[in-house]
Amino acid sequence: MNASLLYPSQCYLGEGPFWHAERKSCFWVDIEGRKLFEYNWIDKTTKHRELQYRVTLVVQDNEDHLILGLEGGVARYNLNNETFSWLIDVEKDYHMHRCNDGKVDSKGRLWLGTLHMDFNEGAGSLYSLEGNLLLKKKSGGFTIANGLAWSADNTRMYFIDSPTNKVQSFIFDESTGHIFFEKDVIHIPKEMGGPDGMAIDEEGMLWIAHWGGFGVYRWNPLNGELISVLKVPVPNVSSCAFAGENLDHLIITTAQQDLSKEELAKYPESGDLFCAKVPVKGMPTNKCSF
């Protein structure tokens, strides 16, 4: 399989792809460019919004507003009047820290990771933000807290700390949000690139964006085996999400970060948004309960 260009966004660090079912559009961000993009699935138009913060993740609340992970915290973003409502600080006193990837669980908790912007080893953490805006630190000692996904029965949570080249499995208590490390379920060879963002399909397989790996790789977390590769024509593939009215397309963010001038000349579509029709559907996303 091969992905094709969906929109030439030319992001320095494209991330946070998200399907908004009610608007029939997909969102993604340029973290360093402080931009929020929206591509309308129906009329094929794209809008980008300039923000005052580094923005790293996009999810929804129950009013269909966006919840954004930012440098220093989490905010609600009203798409109608394009205003922020700051919800909570996250490591705001650590001036070189920012939020990174995040997802919403079946009970409406927002899970988000943090990192040091110089990627200091062990400086990142994993938090959950409850419906009452109570922020709970779930685990720490991570360097680049990244992809998150839950099994269909919500008994497992999968998590990526990118430099480890592994996917970890946690026993997940859906009712309380408690997690307990179970084991490493996927070990990714260095020559395939490093694991970044990920999505889970209805068969329970993980689609993982490989930074430096020219693609999104489909892995089986039950036996650790590689199933297939969706090729992307640029090296630094950062994240992916299922999109479309049937959740049978994969939208893929990419980045220019870490590429030399020569590499950018060779791969000029780096930083653009890509898409592919895939033979399996994704899992519907959850909405924040706050």
C-alpha positions in Angstrom: 0.0 0.0 0.0 1.0 3.6 -0.7 -0.2 6.8 0.8 -0.9 9.8 -1.4 -0.8 13.5 -0.8 -3.9 15.0 0.8 -2.8 18.5 1.5 0.6 20.3 1.2 0.7 21.8 4.7 4.5 21.9 4.8 4.6 21.5 8.6 7.9 21.7 10.4 6.5 19.2 12.9 3.1 17.9 11.8 1.3 16.0 14.5 -2.1 15.4 16.2 -4.3 14.0 13.3 -7.9 13.8 14.4 -11.2 13.0 12.7 -14.1 15.2 13.7 -17.2 13.2 12.7 -19.8 15.9 13.2 -17.9 18.5 11.1 -16.8 15.8 8.6 -13.3 17.2 8.7 -9.9 16.2 9.9 -7.6 18.3 12.1 -3.9 18.3 12.5 -1.2 20.7 13.9 2.2 22.1 13.2 3.6 22.1 16.7 6.5 24.4 16.1 4.6 26.5 13.6 1.8 27.0 16.1 -0.8 26.2 13.5 -4.1 24.3 13.6 -5.3 22.8 10.3 -8.7 21.7 9.3 -9.4 19.8 6.1 -13.1 19.4 5.1 -13.7 15.9 3.8 -16.8 16.9 1.8 -15.7 20.1 -0.1 -11.9 19.4 0.1 -11.1 22.8 1.4 -8.5 23.5 4.1 -8.4 26.2 6.7 -5.5 26.9 9.1 -5.6 28.9 12.2 -2.6 30.7 13.7 -2.3 30.1 17.5 -0.3 31.8 20.2 0.9 28.5 21.7 2.7 25.4 20.5 -0.2 23.0 20.0 0.4 19.2 20.1 -2.9 17.3 20.3 -6.5 17.7 19.2 -9.5 15.9 20.7 -13.2 16.8 21.3 -15.5 17.6 24.2 -19.2 16.8 24.4 -20.1 20.1 22.9 -18.0 19.4 19.8 -15.5 22.1 20.7 -11.8 21.1 20.5 -9.7 20.3 23.5 -6.1 21.2 22.7 -2.8 20.1 24.4 -0.5 23.0 24.5 2.9 24.2 25.7 2.0 24.6 29.4 -1.4 23.1 29.6 -4.8 22.1 28.2 -7.4 24.5 26.8 -10.8 24.4 25.2 -11.0 25.9 21.7 -14.3 27.3 20.3 -14.3 26.8 16.6 -17.1 29.3 16.1 -15.4 32.3 17.6 -11.9 31.0 17.6 -11.3 31.7 21.3 -9.4 29.8 24.0 -10.6 28.8 27.5 -7.7 27.7 29.5 -8.6 24.6 31.5 -5.5 23.5 33.5 -1.7 24.0 33.7 0.5 21.0 32.9 4.2 21.4 33.9 3.9 25.1 33.2 6.7 25.9 35.7 9.1 23.8 33.6 9.7 26.3 30.9 11.3 23.7 28.5 8.5 21.2 28.9 5.4 20.9 26.7 2.5 18.4 26.1 3.0 15.9 23.4 0.6 13.2 22.2 -2.7 12.3 23.8 -6.0 10.4 23.5 -9.3 10.1 25.3 -10.4 6.9 27.0 -13.8 5.3 27.1 -14.8 7.2 30.3 -13.9 10.6 28.8 -10.5 11.0 30.5 -7.8 12.8 28.5 -4.5 11.0 28.7 -1.5 13.1 27.6 2.3 12.8 27.7 4.9 15.5 28.3 8.5 15.9 27.3 11.5 18.3 27.6 11.9 20.2 24.3 15.6 19.2 24.3 14.5 15.6 24.7 16.2 15.2 28.1 16.1 11.5 29.0 13.5 10.6 31.6 12.0 14.1 31.9 8.6 13.3 30.5 5.5 12.0 32.2 2.1 10.5 31.5 -1.0 12.1 33.0 -4.8 11.7 32.9 -7.2 14.6 33.2 -10.5 13.6 34.8 -13.9 15.0 34.2 -13.6 17.2 37.2 -10.4 18.6 35.8 -8.3 16.7 38.3 -4.9 16.1 36.8 -3.3 12.8 37.9 0.3 11.7 37.1 0.1 8.1 36.0 3.8 7.3 35.3 7.1 9.0 34.6 10.6 8.7 33.5 9.8 8.9 29.8 11.8 10.8 27.2 9.2 11.3 24.4 5.8 10.2 25.6 4.0 9.4 22.4 1.3 7.1 20.9 -1.6 5.8 23.0 -4.4 3.3 22.2 -6.8 1.0 24.1 -7.9 -2.5 23.2 -11.6 -2.9 22.2 -12.5 -4.4 25.6 -10.7 -1.6 27.4 -8.6 -4.0 29.4 -5.2 -3.0 27.9 -3.7 0.4 27.2 -0.8 0.6 24.7 1.8 3.3 25.0 5.0 4.4 23.2 8.1 6.1 24.7 9.7 6.7 21.3 13.4 6.3 22.1 12.9 2.8 23.5 11.6 1.5 20.1 9.0 -0.4 22.0 5.3 -0.5 22.6 4.3 -1.1 26.2 1.1 -2.8 27.4 -0.5 -1.7 30.6 -3.4 -3.5 32.4 -6.1 -0.9 32.3 -9.0 -0.5 34.8 -11.6 1.2 32.8 -13.7 2.3 35.9 -10.9 3.9 37.9 -8.3 4.7 35.2 -5.6 2.8 37.1 -2.8 1.3 35.0 -0.3 -1.4 35.8 2.6 -2.1 33.5 2.3 -5.6 31.9 5.0 -6.1 29.3 6.6 -4.8 26.2 4.5 -6.2 23.3 6.3 -4.8 20.2 10.1 -4.4 19.7 10.8 -2.3 16.6 14.2 -2.7 14.9 16.2 0.5 14.7 16.5 0.2 10.9 12.7 0.6 10.6 12.8 4.0 12.3 11.4 5.0 15.7 7.7 4.6 16.8 5.8 7.8 17.1 2.0 8.3 17.0 -0.4 5.4 16.6 -4.0 4.3 16.0 -5.8 1.0 16.6 -8.2 -0.7 14.2 -11.3 -2.7 14.8 -9.3 -5.9 14.7 -7.1 -4.7 17.5 -4.0 -4.1 15.4 -1.8 -1.1 15.9 -0.9 1.3 13.1 2.3 3.0 14.1 3.9 6.0 12.4 7.7 5.3 12.1 9.9 8.4 12.3 12.7 7.9 9.9 10.9 4.8 8.5 9.0 6.1 5.5 5.7 4.7 6.5 3.0 3.6 8.9 3.5 0.0 10.0 0.7 -2.3 11.1 1.7 -4.4 14.1 0.0 -7.2 16.0 0.3 -6.4 19.8 -0.7 -10.0 20.7 2.4 -11.6 19.2 4.6 -8.6 18.3 4.6 -9.4 14.6 4.7 -7.0 11.7 1.7 -7.4 9.4 2.1 -4.8 6.7 3.6 -1.5 5.8 1.8 1.6 4.4 4.5 3.5 2.5 4.8 7.2 2.7 7.1 9.1 0.3 8.9 11.1 3.1 11.1 9.8 5.9 9.7 11.4 9.1 6.2 10.0 9.6 4.9 11.4 12.9 1.3 10.2 13.5 -1.8 8.7 12.0 -5.6 8.5 12.6 -8.6 6.8 11.0 -10.8 9.2 9.1 -13.7 9.4 6.8 -17.4 8.6 7.4 -16.6 4.9 7.4 -13.3 5.3 9.3 -11.6 3.4 6.4 -9.0 6.0 5.5 -5.8 6.7 7.3 -4.6 10.3 7.5 -0.9 10.6 8.1 1.1 13.6 9.4 4.8 14.1 8.6 7.6 16.5 9.5 10.5 18.5 8.1 12.3 18.4 11.5 15.6 16.6 11.7 16.1 16.7 7.9 19.1 18.4 6.2 18.7 20.8 3.3 19.7 18.0 1.0 17.1 15.6 2.4 14.4 18.3 2.2 15.3 18.8 -1.5 15.1 15.0 -2.0 11.8 14.7 -0.1 10.0 18.0 -0.8 6.7 16.7 0.5 8.0 16.4 4.0 5.6 18.1 6.4 2.6 17.5 4.2 -0.6 15.5 5.1 -1.0 12.1 3.4 -3.9 9.7 3.2 -4.7 6.1 2.1 -7.8 4.0 1.8 -7.1 0.9 4.0 -8.7 -2.5 4.1 -9.9 -2.3 7.7 -11.8 0.3 9.8 -10.6 2.2 12.7 -12.1 2.5 16.2 -14.4 5.6 16.8 -12.7 8.2 19.0 -14.0 9.2 22.4 -14.9 12.6 23.6 -13.7 14.3 26.8 -16.2 14.4 29.7 -15.3 18.0 30.6 
